[in-house]
């Protein structure tokens, strides 16, 4: 009985070692950390110019990011709207959200202001 348990223990240890070795041989995914572009550059002209320099196709960015309490938020997501919605839809969503959550009025107002400023500057 002792030999049987000892043999099983040796087999389990060998299997564990073989499994650990096979996992360590897999190559990690390749990420491009060399090219860094700021997420919040104020305007997307910087991203557009860098894409032109690299002959990349321009992708229209629909999300509007804003800072609130040290965190970055998507204004459309906060207001519950699809990205790229019109200012009128944002104002209506703001009014509805303030009625439902009056304690979040400052946060919702920051989201609405980000949409209005970005959309009116275009």
C-alpha positions as CSV (number, residue, x, y, z in Angstrom):
1,X,0.0,0.0,0.0
2,X,2.8,2.4,0.8
3,X,4.5,1.8,-2.5
4,X,1.3,2.4,-4.3
5,X,0.8,5.8,-2.6
6,X,4.4,6.7,-3.2
7,X,4.2,5.8,-6.9
8,X,1.0,7.9,-7.3
9,X,2.6,10.8,-5.6
10,X,5.6,10.6,-7.9
11,X,3.3,10.5,-11.0
12,X,1.3,13.5,-9.7
13,X,4.5,15.5,-9.2
14,X,5.8,14.6,-12.7
15,X,2.5,15.6,-14.3
16,X,2.6,18.9,-12.4
17,X,6.1,19.6,-13.6
18,X,5.2,18.7,-17.2
19,X,2.2,21.0,-17.2
20,X,4.2,23.9,-15.7
21,X,6.9,23.5,-18.4
22,X,4.4,23.5,-21.2
23,X,2.8,26.7,-20.0
24,X,6.2,28.5,-19.7
25,X,7.0,27.7,-23.3
26,X,4.1,29.7,-24.7
27,X,5.0,33.0,-26.2
28,X,3.4,36.1,-24.7
29,X,1.2,38.3,-26.8
30,X,3.0,41.1,-28.6
31,X,1.9,44.6,-27.6
32,X,3.2,47.8,-29.1
33,X,4.3,49.9,-26.1
34,X,6.6,52.0,-28.2
35,X,4.0,54.2,-29.8
36,X,2.2,56.2,-27.1
37,X,-0.6,58.5,-27.8
38,X,-2.4,60.4,-25.1
39,X,-6.0,59.4,-24.4
40,X,-7.1,62.9,-23.3
41,X,-5.3,65.3,-25.6
42,X,-8.1,67.9,-25.6
43,X,-8.8,67.5,-29.3
44,X,-8.3,64.7,-31.6
45,X,-6.2,66.7,-34.1
46,X,-3.1,65.2,-32.6
47,X,-4.3,61.6,-33.2
48,X,-5.4,62.6,-36.7
49,X,-2.0,64.0,-37.6
50,X,-0.1,61.0,-36.2
51,X,-2.4,58.7,-38.3
52,X,-1.6,60.7,-41.4
53,X,2.1,60.5,-40.7
54,X,1.9,56.7,-40.4
55,X,-0.4,56.4,-43.4
56,X,-3.1,54.9,-41.2
57,X,-6.7,55.4,-42.1
58,X,-8.5,58.0,-40.0
59,X,-11.1,56.6,-37.6
60,X,-13.8,59.0,-36.4
61,X,-13.9,59.0,-32.7
62,X,-17.5,59.3,-31.4
63,X,-16.8,59.1,-27.6
64,X,-16.4,62.2,-25.5
65,X,-14.2,61.8,-22.5
66,X,-14.3,64.1,-19.4
67,X,-12.6,64.2,-16.1
68,X,-14.6,64.1,-12.8
69,X,-13.1,63.5,-9.4
70,X,-9.8,62.3,-10.9
71,X,-11.4,59.7,-13.1
72,X,-12.0,59.7,-16.8
73,X,-15.6,59.1,-17.9
74,X,-17.4,58.7,-21.2
75,X,-20.0,61.4,-21.3
76,X,-22.4,59.4,-23.5
77,X,-22.2,56.4,-21.3
78,X,-22.9,58.4,-18.2
79,X,-26.0,59.9,-19.9
80,X,-27.1,56.5,-21.2
81,X,-26.8,57.5,-24.9
82,X,-25.2,55.9,-27.9
83,X,-21.8,57.5,-28.9
84,X,-22.1,60.4,-31.2
85,X,-25.7,61.4,-30.2
86,X,-26.9,64.9,-30.9
87,X,-26.8,67.7,-28.2
88,X,-30.6,67.7,-28.0
89,X,-30.7,64.0,-27.1
90,X,-28.0,64.7,-24.5
91,X,-30.0,67.5,-22.9
92,X,-33.1,65.4,-22.7
93,X,-31.1,62.5,-21.2
94,X,-29.6,64.9,-18.7
95,X,-33.1,66.1,-17.6
96,X,-34.4,62.6,-17.2
97,X,-31.3,61.4,-15.3
98,X,-31.5,64.4,-12.9
99,X,-35.1,63.6,-12.1
100,X,-34.1,59.9,-11.3
101,X,-30.9,60.7,-9.5
102,X,-30.9,64.3,-8.1
103,X,-27.8,63.5,-5.9
104,X,-25.7,63.0,-9.0
105,X,-26.6,66.3,-10.6
106,X,-23.0,67.7,-10.6
107,X,-21.7,64.6,-12.2
108,X,-24.4,64.5,-14.9
109,X,-23.9,68.3,-15.5
110,X,-20.2,67.6,-16.1
111,X,-21.1,65.0,-18.7
112,X,-23.6,67.3,-20.4
113,X,-21.1,70.2,-20.4
114,X,-18.5,67.9,-22.1
115,X,-20.9,67.0,-24.8
116,X,-22.1,70.6,-25.4
117,X,-18.5,72.0,-25.5
118,X,-17.3,69.3,-27.9
119,X,-20.3,69.3,-30.2
120,X,-20.5,73.1,-30.3
121,X,-16.8,73.5,-31.2
122,X,-17.2,71.3,-34.4
